[in-house]
């Protein structure tokens, strides 16, 4: 005798599963549910109102840009480049402001920081000028890498080289680094070895660096290669022309195998 399997269901037993019972009206569980929902709505509307206030309030708009470390670049130029005045402080991207400021030729690095409620602080590290490069009637500060930093309209106590070439320059451009190195090296060598203090140094793309004296010939040195030999050759040539009583216009020591006097 075998017993068949039988699947019991609520219909087969005559029993039914009751649906979930909602919170009873007036009961403590219903009151807690209502209070929770009300608090959630209040917080939602409060946060939305606060967000709108922060985004629209004039009290959180950038009104001041404080610049630290700027000497070559005027603060007004940095403020214009930052381009944040009047913007909501919470929408200002500090890293992007720093990138915009570093596009200024004289700025080596820049870091921006927002300060509530309405201020931007900018810390600048500038490139160090080492010489004045004159070109096309303008004077420019340049750094040791030859980068043109900015134009100037007044004399500064830096070595100066006059560019007689026709190629114009502008801030952010690069001048001949070899010419700068030649200029600095000559300033060290000439007074002690040759007894010369140049009145002016000229640069031409074809002739390199030329020393201009108050009285006497122009001396062409070209680049900074074999510069000590060139200075010694200059001393020997000057002795010879003095012995011969000559008054040349140019002494050219650019080429080691054939210096000449004209």
TIVEX-116240 format. One record per residue (C-alpha): residue number from 1; x, y, z; residue in three letters. Coordinates in steps of 0.2 Angstrom, whole numbers, plus 2048, in hexadecimal, padded with zeros to 3 digits. Layout:
<recs>
<rec><seq>NUM</seq><X>X</X><Y>Y</Y><Z>Z</Z><type>Ala</type></rec>
...
</recs>
This chain:
<recs>
<rec><seq>1</seq><X>800</X><Y>800</Y><Z>800</Z><type>Unk</type></rec>
<rec><seq>2</seq><X>807</X><Y>811</Y><Z>7FB</Z><type>Unk</type></rec>
<rec><seq>3</seq><X>803</X><Y>822</Y><Z>801</Z><type>Unk</type></rec>
<rec><seq>4</seq><X>802</X><Y>82F</Y><Z>7F3</Z><type>Unk</type></rec>
<rec><seq>5</seq><X>80A</X><Y>840</Y><Z>7F5</Z><type>Unk</type></rec>
<rec><seq>6</seq><X>7FE</X><Y>84E</Y><Z>7F8</Z><type>Unk</type></rec>
<rec><seq>7</seq><X>803</X><Y>861</Y><Z>7F7</Z><type>Unk</type></rec>
<rec><seq>8</seq><X>7FA</X><Y>86B</Y><Z>804</Z><type>Unk</type></rec>
<rec><seq>9</seq><X>7F4</X><Y>87C</Y><Z>7FF</Z><type>Unk</type></rec>
<rec><seq>10</seq><X>7EA</X><Y>889</Y><Z>807</Z><type>Unk</type></rec>
<rec><seq>11</seq><X>7DB</X><Y>885</Y><Z>7FB</Z><type>Unk</type></rec>
<rec><seq>12</seq><X>7DD</X><Y>872</Y><Z>7FF</Z><type>Unk</type></rec>
<rec><seq>13</seq><X>7DC</X><Y>876</Y><Z>812</Z><type>Unk</type></rec>
<rec><seq>14</seq><X>7D0</X><Y>883</Y><Z>811</Z><type>Unk</type></rec>
<rec><seq>15</seq><X>7DC</X><Y>88F</Y><Z>819</Z><type>Unk</type></rec>
<rec><seq>16</seq><X>7E1</X><Y>8A0</Y><Z>812</Z><type>Unk</type></rec>
<rec><seq>17</seq><X>7F1</X><Y>8AC</Y><Z>815</Z><type>Unk</type></rec>
<rec><seq>18</seq><X>7EB</X><Y>8BD</Y><Z>81C</Z><type>Unk</type></rec>
<rec><seq>19</seq><X>7F2</X><Y>8CC</Y><Z>813</Z><type>Unk</type></rec>
<rec><seq>20</seq><X>7FF</X><Y>8D8</Y><Z>81C</Z><type>Unk</type></rec>
<rec><seq>21</seq><X>7F6</X><Y>8E2</Y><Z>829</Z><type>Unk</type></rec>
<rec><seq>22</seq><X>7F9</X><Y>8F5</Y><Z>827</Z><type>Unk</type></rec>
<rec><seq>23</seq><X>7FC</X><Y>900</Y><Z>836</Z><type>Unk</type></rec>
<rec><seq>24</seq><X>7EC</X><Y>901</Y><Z>840</Z><type>Unk</type></rec>
<rec><seq>25</seq><X>7E4</X><Y>912</Y><Z>83F</Z><type>Unk</type></rec>
<rec><seq>26</seq><X>7E9</X><Y>91C</Y><Z>84F</Z><type>Unk</type></rec>
<rec><seq>27</seq><X>7F5</X><Y>90F</Y><Z>854</Z><type>Unk</type></rec>
<rec><seq>28</seq><X>807</X><Y>913</Y><Z>85A</Z><type>Unk</type></rec>
<rec><seq>29</seq><X>80F</X><Y>90B</Y><Z>84A</Z><type>Unk</type></rec>
<rec><seq>30</seq><X>805</X><Y>916</Y><Z>83E</Z><type>Unk</type></rec>
<rec><seq>31</seq><X>80A</X><Y>925</Y><Z>848</Z><type>Unk</type></rec>
<rec><seq>32</seq><X>81C</X><Y>921</Y><Z>847</Z><type>Unk</type></rec>
<rec><seq>33</seq><X>81B</X><Y>91D</Y><Z>834</Z><type>Unk</type></rec>
<rec><seq>34</seq><X>813</X><Y>92E</Y><Z>831</Z><type>Unk</type></rec>
<rec><seq>35</seq><X>820</X><Y>937</Y><Z>83B</Z><type>Unk</type></rec>
<rec><seq>36</seq><X>82E</X><Y>92F</Y><Z>832</Z><type>Unk</type></rec>
<rec><seq>37</seq><X>827</X><Y>934</Y><Z>821</Z><type>Unk</type></rec>
<rec><seq>38</seq><X>824</X><Y>946</Y><Z>827</Z><type>Unk</type></rec>
<rec><seq>39</seq><X>836</X><Y>947</Y><Z>82D</Z><type>Unk</type></rec>
<rec><seq>40</seq><X>83C</X><Y>940</Y><Z>81D</Z><type>Unk</type></rec>
<rec><seq>41</seq><X>832</X><Y>94D</Y><Z>813</Z><type>Unk</type></rec>
<rec><seq>42</seq><X>838</X><Y>95B</Y><Z>81E</Z><type>Unk</type></rec>
<rec><seq>43</seq><X>84A</X><Y>956</Y><Z>81C</Z><type>Unk</type></rec>
<rec><seq>44</seq><X>848</X><Y>955</Y><Z>809</Z><type>Unk</type></rec>
<rec><seq>45</seq><X>840</X><Y>966</Y><Z>807</Z><type>Unk</type></rec>
<rec><seq>46</seq><X>84D</X><Y>96D</Y><Z>814</Z><type>Unk</type></rec>
<rec><seq>47</seq><X>85C</X><Y>966</Y><Z>80A</Z><type>Unk</type></rec>
<rec><seq>48</seq><X>854</X><Y>96C</Y><Z>7FA</Z><type>Unk</type></rec>
<rec><seq>49</seq><X>852</X><Y>97E</Y><Z>801</Z><type>Unk</type></rec>
<rec><seq>50</seq><X>863</X><Y>97E</Y><Z>808</Z><type>Unk</type></rec>
<rec><seq>51</seq><X>86B</X><Y>979</Y><Z>7F7</Z><type>Unk</type></rec>
<rec><seq>52</seq><X>861</X><Y>986</Y><Z>7EE</Z><type>Unk</type></rec>
<rec><seq>53</seq><X>866</X><Y>993</Y><Z>7FA</Z><type>Unk</type></rec>
<rec><seq>54</seq><X>879</X><Y>98F</Y><Z>7F9</Z><type>Unk</type></rec>
<rec><seq>55</seq><X>878</X><Y>98F</Y><Z>7E6</Z><type>Unk</type></rec>
<rec><seq>56</seq><X>86E</X><Y>99F</Y><Z>7E4</Z><type>Unk</type></rec>
<rec><seq>57</seq><X>874</X><Y>9A9</Y><Z>7F3</Z><type>Unk</type></rec>
<rec><seq>58</seq><X>880</X><Y>9B8</Y><Z>7EF</Z><type>Unk</type></rec>
<rec><seq>59</seq><X>888</X><Y>9B5</Y><Z>7FF</Z><type>Unk</type></rec>
<rec><seq>60</seq><X>891</X><Y>9A6</Y><Z>7F8</Z><type>Unk</type></rec>
<rec><seq>61</seq><X>898</X><Y>9AE</Y><Z>7E8</Z><type>Unk</type></rec>
<rec><seq>62</seq><X>8AB</X><Y>9B2</Y><Z>7E6</Z><type>Unk</type></rec>
<rec><seq>63</seq><X>8AD</X><Y>9C4</Y><Z>7EA</Z><type>Unk</type></rec>
<rec><seq>64</seq><X>8C0</X><Y>9C4</Y><Z>7EF</Z><type>Unk</type></rec>
<rec><seq>65</seq><X>8CF</X><Y>9BC</Y><Z>7E7</Z><type>Unk</type></rec>
<rec><seq>66</seq><X>8DE</X><Y>9BC</Y><Z>7F3</Z><type>Unk</type></rec>
<rec><seq>67</seq><X>8EF</X><Y>9BA</Y><Z>7EA</Z><type>Unk</type></rec>
<rec><seq>68</seq><X>8FF</X><Y>9B4</Y><Z>7F3</Z><type>Unk</type></rec>
<rec><seq>69</seq><X>910</X><Y>9B3</Y><Z>7EC</Z><type>Unk</type></rec>
<rec><seq>70</seq><X>90E</X><Y>9BE</Y><Z>7DC</Z><type>Unk</type></rec>
<rec><seq>71</seq><X>91B</X><Y>9CB</Y><Z>7D8</Z><type>Unk</type></rec>
<rec><seq>72</seq><X>91D</X><Y>9CB</Y><Z>7C5</Z><type>Unk</type></rec>
<rec><seq>73</seq><X>90B</X><Y>9C8</Y><Z>7C1</Z><type>Unk</type></rec>
<rec><seq>74</seq><X>8FE</X><Y>9D5</Y><Z>7C7</Z><type>Unk</type></rec>
<rec><seq>75</seq><X>8F1</X><Y>9CF</Y><Z>7D3</Z><type>Unk</type></rec>
<rec><seq>76</seq><X>8E4</X><Y>9D6</Y><Z>7C7</Z><type>Unk</type></rec>
<rec><seq>77</seq><X>8EA</X><Y>9CB</Y><Z>7B9</Z><type>Unk</type></rec>
<rec><seq>78</seq><X>8EA</X><Y>9BB</Y><Z>7C4</Z><type>Unk</type></rec>
<rec><seq>79</seq><X>8D8</X><Y>9BF</Y><Z>7C9</Z><type>Unk</type></rec>
<rec><seq>80</seq><X>8D3</X><Y>9C1</Y><Z>7B7</Z><type>Unk</type></rec>
<rec><seq>81</seq><X>8DB</X><Y>9B1</Y><Z>7B2</Z><type>Unk</type></rec>
<rec><seq>82</seq><X>8D3</X><Y>9A8</Y><Z>7C1</Z><type>Unk</type></rec>
<rec><seq>83</seq><X>8C2</X><Y>9AD</Y><Z>7BA</Z><type>Unk</type></rec>
<rec><seq>84</seq><X>8B8</X><Y>9A9</Y><Z>7CA</Z><type>Unk</type></rec>
<rec><seq>85</seq><X>8B1</X><Y>9BA</Y><Z>7CF</Z><type>Unk</type></rec>
<rec><seq>86</seq><X>89E</X><Y>9B9</Y><Z>7D1</Z><type>Unk</type></rec>
<rec><seq>87</seq><X>89E</X><Y>9A6</Y><Z>7D0</Z><type>Unk</type></rec>
<rec><seq>88</seq><X>895</X><Y>99C</Y><Z>7DE</Z><type>Unk</type></rec>
<rec><seq>89</seq><X>8A3</X><Y>996</Y><Z>7E9</Z><type>Unk</type></rec>
<rec><seq>90</seq><X>89D</X><Y>984</Y><Z>7E9</Z><type>Unk</type></rec>
<rec><seq>91</seq><X>89E</X><Y>983</Y><Z>7D6</Z><type>Unk</type></rec>
<rec><seq>92</seq><X>8B1</X><Y>988</Y><Z>7D5</Z><type>Unk</type></rec>
<rec><seq>93</seq><X>8BD</X><Y>97A</Y><Z>7D0</Z><type>Unk</type></rec>
<rec><seq>94</seq><X>8CD</X><Y>97F</Y><Z>7D9</Z><type>Unk</type></rec>
<rec><seq>95</seq><X>8D8</X><Y>973</Y><Z>7CE</Z><type>Unk</type></rec>
<rec><seq>96</seq><X>8D1</X><Y>97B</Y><Z>7BE</Z><type>Unk</type></rec>
<rec><seq>97</seq><X>8D5</X><Y>98D</Y><Z>7C5</Z><type>Unk</type></rec>
<rec><seq>98</seq><X>8E7</X><Y>987</Y><Z>7C8</Z><type>Unk</type></rec>
<rec><seq>99</seq><X>8E9</X><Y>981</Y><Z>7B7</Z><type>Unk</type></rec>
<rec><seq>100</seq><X>8E2</X><Y>992</Y><Z>7B0</Z><type>Unk</type></rec>
<rec><seq>101</seq><X>8EF</X><Y>99B</Y><Z>7BA</Z><type>Unk</type></rec>
<rec><seq>102</seq><X>8FD</X><Y>990</Y><Z>7B5</Z><type>Unk</type></rec>
<rec><seq>103</seq><X>8FA</X><Y>996</Y><Z>7A3</Z><type>Unk</type></rec>
<rec><seq>104</seq><X>901</X><Y>9A7</Y><Z>7A8</Z><type>Unk</type></rec>
<rec><seq>105</seq><X>913</X><Y>9A7</Y><Z>7A1</Z><type>Unk</type></rec>
<rec><seq>106</seq><X>91B</X><Y>9AD</Y><Z>7B1</Z><type>Unk</type></rec>
<rec><seq>107</seq><X>912</X><Y>9A1</Y><Z>7BC</Z><type>Unk</type></rec>
<rec><seq>108</seq><X>91B</X><Y>991</Y><Z>7C0</Z><type>Unk</type></rec>
<rec><seq>109</seq><X>90D</X><Y>989</Y><Z>7CC</Z><type>Unk</type></rec>
<rec><seq>110</seq><X>8FD</X><Y>98F</Y><Z>7D3</Z><type>Unk</type></rec>
<rec><seq>111</seq><X>8F1</X><Y>988</Y><Z>7E0</Z><type>Unk</type></rec>
<rec><seq>112</seq><X>8E0</X><Y>98F</Y><Z>7E3</Z><type>Unk</type></rec>
<rec><seq>113</seq><X>8D5</X><Y>98C</Y><Z>7F3</Z><type>Unk</type></rec>
<rec><seq>114</seq><X>8C3</X><Y>992</Y><Z>7F6</Z><type>Unk</type></rec>
<rec><seq>115</seq><X>8BF</X><Y>999</Y><Z>807</Z><type>Unk</type></rec>
<rec><seq>116</seq><X>8AD</X><Y>99B</Y><Z>80D</Z><type>Unk</type></rec>
<rec><seq>117</seq><X>8A3</X><Y>9A5</Y><Z>80B</Z><type>Unk</type></rec>
<rec><seq>118</seq><X>8AA</X><Y>9AF</Y><Z>7FC</Z><type>Unk</type></rec>
<rec><seq>119</seq><X>8BD</X><Y>9AE</Y><Z>7FA</Z><type>Unk</type></rec>
<rec><seq>120</seq><X>8C9</X><Y>9A6</Y><Z>7EF</Z><type>Unk</type></rec>
<rec><seq>121</seq><X>8DB</X><Y>9A5</Y><Z>7F5</Z><type>Unk</type></rec>
<rec><seq>122</seq><X>8E9</X><Y>9A2</Y><Z>7E8</Z><type>Unk</type></rec>
<rec><seq>123</seq><X>8FB</X><Y>99E</Y><Z>7EB</Z><type>Unk</type></rec>
<rec><seq>124</seq><X>907</X><Y>9A1</Y><Z>7DD</Z><type>Unk</type></rec>
<rec><seq>125</seq><X>919</X><Y>99C</Y><Z>7DA</Z><type>Unk</type></rec>
<rec><seq>126</seq><X>921</X><Y>9A6</Y><Z>7CC</Z><type>Unk</type></rec>
<rec><seq>127</seq><X>92F</X><Y>9A2</Y><Z>7C0</Z><type>Unk</type></rec>
<rec><seq>128</seq><X>93F</X><Y>9AB</Y><Z>7C4</Z><type>Unk</type></rec>
<rec><seq>129</seq><X>945</X><Y>9B8</Y><Z>7B7</Z><type>Unk</type></rec>
<rec><seq>130</seq><X>958</X><Y>9B7</Y><Z>7B4</Z><type>Unk</type></rec>
<rec><seq>131</seq><X>95A</X><Y>9C4</Y><Z>7A6</Z><type>Unk</type></rec>
<rec><seq>132</seq><X>951</X><Y>9D1</Y><Z>79B</Z><type>Unk</type></rec>
<rec><seq>133</seq><X>94F</X><Y>9CD</Y><Z>788</Z><type>Unk</type></rec>
<rec><seq>134</seq><X>94C</X><Y>9DC</Y><Z>77D</Z><type>Unk</type></rec>
<rec><seq>135</seq><X>943</X><Y>9D9</Y><Z>76D</Z><type>Unk</type></rec>
<rec><seq>136</seq><X>93A</X><Y>9E4</Y><Z>761</Z><type>Unk</type></rec>
<rec><seq>137</seq><X>93B</X><Y>9F3</Y><Z>76C</Z><type>Unk</type></rec>
<rec><seq>138</seq><X>934</X><Y>9EA</Y><Z>77B</Z><type>Unk</type></rec>
<rec><seq>139</seq><X>93C</X><Y>9E2</Y><Z>78B</Z><type>Unk</type></rec>
<rec><seq>140</seq><X>938</X><Y>9D1</Y><Z>792</Z><type>Unk</type></rec>
<rec><seq>141</seq><X>93C</X><Y>9C8</Y><Z>7A1</Z><type>Unk</type></rec>
<rec><seq>142</seq><X>942</X><Y>9B6</Y><Z>79E</Z><type>Unk</type></rec>
<rec><seq>143</seq><X>947</X><Y>9A7</Y><Z>7A9</Z><type>Unk</type></rec>
<rec><seq>144</seq><X>956</X><Y>99B</Y><Z>7A9</Z><type>Unk</type></rec>
<rec><seq>145</seq><X>94C</X><Y>990</Y><Z>79D</Z><type>Unk</type></rec>
<rec><seq>146</seq><X>94A</X><Y>99E</Y><Z>790</Z><type>Unk</type></rec>
<rec><seq>147</seq><X>937</X><Y>9A0</Y><Z>793</Z><type>Unk</type></rec>
<rec><seq>148</seq><X>931</X><Y>9B1</Y><Z>790</Z><type>Unk</type></rec>
<rec><seq>149</seq><X>928</X><Y>9B6</Y><Z>7A0</Z><type>Unk</type></rec>
<rec><seq>150</seq><X>920</X><Y>9C7</Y><Z>79D</Z><type>Unk</type></rec>
<rec><seq>151</seq><X>924</X><Y>9D8</Y><Z>796</Z><type>Unk</type></rec>
<rec><seq>152</seq><X>92B</X><Y>9E7</Y><Z>7A1</Z><type>Unk</type></rec>
<rec><seq>153</seq><X>92B</X><Y>9F9</Y><Z>79E</Z><type>Unk</type></rec>
<rec><seq>154</seq><X>938</X><Y>9FE</Y><Z>7AB</Z><type>Unk</type></rec>
<rec><seq>155</seq><X>94B</X><Y>9FA</Y><Z>7AE</Z><type>Unk</type></rec>
<rec><seq>156</seq><X>94F</X><Y>9EB</Y><Z>7B9</Z><type>Unk</type></rec>
<rec><seq>157</seq><X>960</X><Y>9E6</Y><Z>7C0</Z><type>Unk</type></rec>
<rec><seq>158</seq><X>962</X><Y>9D6</Y><Z>7B5</Z><type>Unk</type></rec>
<rec><seq>159</seq><X>96E</X><Y>9D2</Y><Z>7A7</Z><type>Unk</type></rec>
<rec><seq>160</seq><X>967</X><Y>9D8</Y><Z>796</Z><type>Unk</type></rec>
<rec><seq>161</seq><X>969</X><Y>9D2</Y><Z>785</Z><type>Unk</type></rec>
<rec><seq>162</seq><X>962</X><Y>9DB</Y><Z>775</Z><type>Unk</type></rec>
<rec><seq>163</seq><X>95B</X><Y>9D0</Y><Z>768</Z><type>Unk</type></rec>
<rec><seq>164</seq><X>95E</X><Y>9D7</Y><Z>757</Z><type>Unk</type></rec>
<rec><seq>165</seq><X>954</X><Y>9C9</Y><Z>74E</Z><type>Unk</type></rec>
<rec><seq>166</seq><X>944</X><Y>9CC</Y><Z>745</Z><type>Unk</type></rec>
<rec><seq>167</seq><X>93A</X><Y>9BE</Y><Z>74E</Z><type>Unk</type></rec>
<rec><seq>168</seq><X>92E</X><Y>9C6</Y><Z>75B</Z><type>Unk</type></rec>
<rec><seq>169</seq><X>92C</X><Y>9BE</Y><Z>76C</Z><type>Unk</type></rec>
<rec><seq>170</seq><X>91E</X><Y>9BE</Y><Z>778</Z><type>Unk</type></rec>
<rec><seq>171</seq><X>91B</X><Y>9B8</Y><Z>78A</Z><type>Unk</type></rec>
<rec><seq>172</seq><X>91A</X><Y>9A5</Y><Z>78A</Z><type>Unk</type></rec>
<rec><seq>173</seq><X>927</X><Y>9A3</Y><Z>77C</Z><type>Unk</type></rec>
<rec><seq>174</seq><X>938</X><Y>99D</Y><Z>77D</Z><type>Unk</type></rec>
<rec><seq>175</seq><X>948</X><Y>9A6</Y><Z>779</Z><type>Unk</type></rec>
<rec><seq>176</seq><X>95A</X><Y>99F</Y><Z>775</Z><type>Unk</type></rec>
<rec><seq>177</seq><X>960</X><Y>996</Y><Z>785</Z><type>Unk</type></rec>
<rec><seq>178</seq><X>971</X><Y>995</Y><Z>77E</Z><type>Unk</type></rec>
<rec><seq>179</seq><X>972</X><Y>9A8</Y><Z>77C</Z><type>Unk</type></rec>
<rec><seq>180</seq><X>96D</X><Y>9AA</Y><Z>78E</Z><type>Unk</type></rec>
<rec><seq>181</seq><X>97B</X><Y>99E</Y><Z>794</Z><type>Unk</type></rec>
<rec><seq>182</seq><X>987</X><Y>9A7</Y><Z>789</Z><type>Unk</type></rec>
<rec><seq>183</seq><X>983</X><Y>9B7</Y><Z>790</Z><type>Unk</type></rec>
<rec><seq>184</seq><X>985</X><Y>9B1</Y><Z>7A2</Z><type>Unk</type></rec>
<rec><seq>185</seq><X>995</X><Y>9A9</Y><Z>79F</Z><type>Unk</type></rec>
<rec><seq>186</seq><X>99C</X><Y>9B8</Y><Z>796</Z><type>Unk</type></rec>
<rec><seq>187</seq><X>998</X><Y>9C3</Y><Z>7A5</Z><type>Unk</type></rec>
<rec><seq>188</seq><X>9A2</X><Y>9B8</Y><Z>7AF</Z><type>Unk</type></rec>
<rec><seq>189</seq><X>9B1</X><Y>9B6</Y><Z>7A3</Z><type>Unk</type></rec>
<rec><seq>190</seq><X>9B3</X><Y>9C7</Y><Z>79B</Z><type>Unk</type></rec>
<rec><seq>191</seq><X>9B7</X><Y>9D2</Y><Z>7AA</Z><type>Unk</type></rec>
<rec><seq>192</seq><X>9C5</X><Y>9C6</Y><Z>7B1</Z><type>Unk</type></rec>
<rec><seq>193</seq><X>9CC</X><Y>9BF</Y><Z>7A1</Z><type>Unk</type></rec>
<rec><seq>194</seq><X>9CB</X><Y>9CC</Y><Z>795</Z><type>Unk</type></rec>
<rec><seq>195</seq><X>9C8</X><Y>9DC</Y><Z>7A0</Z><type>Unk</type></rec>
<rec><seq>196</seq><X>9B8</X><Y>9E0</Y><Z>797</Z><type>Unk</type></rec>
<rec><seq>197</seq><X>9A7</X><Y>9E5</Y><Z>79E</Z><type>Unk</type></rec>
<rec><seq>198</seq><X>99A</X><Y>9E5</Y><Z>790</Z><type>Unk</type></rec>
<rec><seq>199</seq><X>98F</X><Y>9F4</Y><Z>78D</Z><type>Unk</type></rec>
<rec><seq>200</seq><X>982</X><Y>9E9</Y><Z>784</Z><type>Unk</type></rec>
<rec><seq>201</seq><X>980</X><Y>9D7</Y><Z>77E</Z><type>Unk</type></rec>
<rec><seq>202</seq><X>977</X><Y>9D4</Y><Z>76E</Z><type>Unk</type></rec>
<rec><seq>203</seq><X>96F</X><Y>9C4</Y><Z>767</Z><type>Unk</type></rec>
<rec><seq>204</seq><X>96C</X><Y>9C0</Y><Z>755</Z><type>Unk</type></rec>
<rec><seq>205</seq><X>966</X><Y>9AF</Y><Z>74F</Z><type>Unk</type></rec>
<rec><seq>206</seq><X>974</X><Y>9AE</Y><Z>742</Z><type>Unk</type></rec>
<rec><seq>207</seq><X>982</X><Y>9B6</Y><Z>74C</Z><type>Unk</type></rec>
<rec><seq>208</seq><X>97E</X><Y>9B0</Y><Z>75E</Z><type>Unk</type></rec>
<rec><seq>209</seq><X>984</X><Y>9BC</Y><Z>76C</Z><type>Unk</type></rec>
<rec><seq>210</seq><X>98E</X><Y>9CB</Y><Z>768</Z><type>Unk</type></rec>
<rec><seq>211</seq><X>996</X><Y>9D7</Y><Z>775</Z><type>Unk</type></rec>
<rec><seq>212</seq><X>994</X><Y>9E9</Y><Z>772</Z><type>Unk</type></rec>
<rec><seq>213</seq><X>9A1</X><Y>9F5</Y><Z>77A</Z><type>Unk</type></rec>
<rec><seq>214</seq><X>9A0</X><Y>A07</Y><Z>77E</Z><type>Unk</type></rec>
<rec><seq>215</seq><X>9B0</X><Y>A09</Y><Z>773</Z><type>Unk</type></rec>
<rec><seq>216</seq><X>9B8</X><Y>9FC</Y><Z>769</Z><type>Unk</type></rec>
<rec><seq>217</seq><X>9B3</X><Y>9EE</Y><Z>75D</Z><type>Unk</type></rec>
<rec><seq>218</seq><X>9A3</X><Y>9E3</Y><Z>75F</Z><type>Unk</type></rec>
<rec><seq>219</seq><X>9A8</X><Y>9D2</Y><Z>764</Z><type>Unk</type></rec>
<rec><seq>220</seq><X>99E</X><Y>9C3</Y><Z>75E</Z><type>Unk</type></rec>
<rec><seq>221</seq><X>99F</X><Y>9B3</Y><Z>769</Z><type>Unk</type></rec>
<rec><seq>222</seq><X>990</X><Y>9A9</Y><Z>761</Z><type>Unk</type></rec>
<rec><seq>223</seq><X>98B</X><Y>99C</Y><Z>76D</Z><type>Unk</type></rec>
<rec><seq>224</seq><X>991</X><Y>995</Y><Z>77D</Z><type>Unk</type></rec>
<rec><seq>225</seq><X>99C</X><Y>987</Y><Z>776</Z><type>Unk</type></rec>
<rec><seq>226</seq><X>9AF</X><Y>989</Y><Z>779</Z><type>Unk</type></rec>
<rec><seq>227</seq><X>9AB</X><Y>99A</Y><Z>782</Z><type>Unk</type></rec>
<rec><seq>228</seq><X>9BB</X><Y>99A</Y><Z>78C</Z><type>Unk</type></rec>
<rec><seq>229</seq><X>9C6</X><Y>997</Y><Z>77D</Z><type>Unk</type></rec>
<rec><seq>230</seq><X>9BD</X><Y>9A5</Y><Z>774</Z><type>Unk</type></rec>
<rec><seq>231</seq><X>9C0</X><Y>9B1</Y><Z>782</Z><type>Unk</type></rec>
<rec><seq>232</seq><X>9D3</X><Y>9AC</Y><Z>782</Z><type>Unk</type></rec>
<rec><seq>233</seq><X>9D3</X><Y>9AE</Y><Z>76F</Z><type>Unk</type></rec>
<rec><seq>234</seq><X>9CC</X><Y>9C0</Y><Z>771</Z><type>Unk</type></rec>
<rec><seq>235</seq><X>9D9</X><Y>9C5</Y><Z>77D</Z><type>Unk</type></rec>
<rec><seq>236</seq><X>9E7</X><Y>9BF</Y><Z>771</Z><type>Unk</type></rec>
<rec><seq>237</seq><X>9DE</X><Y>9C8</Y><Z>762</Z><type>Unk</type></rec>
<rec><seq>238</seq><X>9DD</X><Y>9D8</Y><Z>76C</Z><type>Unk</type></rec>
<rec><seq>239</seq><X>9EF</X><Y>9D8</Y><Z>770</Z><type>Unk</type></rec>
<rec><seq>240</seq><X>9F3</X><Y>9D6</Y><Z>75E</Z><type>Unk</type></rec>
<rec><seq>241</seq><X>9E8</X><Y>9E4</Y><Z>757</Z><type>Unk</type></rec>
<rec><seq>242</seq><X>9EF</X><Y>9EF</Y><Z>765</Z><type>Unk</type></rec>
<rec><seq>243</seq><X>A01</X><Y>9EB</Y><Z>75F</Z><type>Unk</type></rec>
<rec><seq>244</seq><X>9FC</X><Y>9EE</Y><Z>74D</Z><type>Unk</type></rec>
<rec><seq>245</seq><X>9F2</X><Y>9FE</Y><Z>751</Z><type>Unk</type></rec>
<rec><seq>246</seq><X>9E3</X><Y>9F8</Y><Z>749</Z><type>Unk</type></rec>
<rec><seq>247</seq><X>9D1</X><Y>9FE</Y><Z>74C</Z><type>Unk</type></rec>
<rec><seq>248</seq><X>9C5</X><Y>9F0</Y><Z>747</Z><type>Unk</type></rec>
<rec><seq>249</seq><X>9B2</X><Y>9F0</Y><Z>747</Z><type>Unk</type></rec>
<rec><seq>250</seq><X>9B0</X><Y>9DE</Y><Z>74B</Z><type>Unk</type></rec>
<rec><seq>251</seq><X>9B9</X><Y>9D0</Y><Z>753</Z><type>Unk</type></rec>
<rec><seq>252</seq><X>9B1</X><Y>9BF</Y><Z>750</Z><type>Unk</type></rec>
<rec><seq>253</seq><X>9B6</X><Y>9B0</Y><Z>75A</Z><type>Unk</type></rec>
<rec><seq>254</seq><X>9A7</X><Y>9A5</Y><Z>757</Z><type>Unk</type></rec>
<rec><seq>255</seq><X>9B1</X><Y>998</Y><Z>74D</Z><type>Unk</type></rec>
<rec><seq>256</seq><X>9C0</X><Y>990</Y><Z>755</Z><type>Unk</type></rec>
<rec><seq>257</seq><X>9C9</X><Y>98C</Y><Z>745</Z><type>Unk</type></rec>
<rec><seq>258</seq><X>9C7</X><Y>99E</Y><Z>73D</Z><type>Unk</type></rec>
<rec><seq>259</seq><X>9C5</X><Y>9AD</Y><Z>749</Z><type>Unk</type></rec>
<rec><seq>260</seq><X>9C6</X><Y>9BD</Y><Z>73F</Z><type>Unk</type></rec>
<rec><seq>261</seq><X>9C7</X><Y>9D0</Y><Z>741</Z><type>Unk</type></rec>
<rec><seq>262</seq><X>9BE</X><Y>9DC</Y><Z>735</Z><type>Unk</type></rec>
</recs>
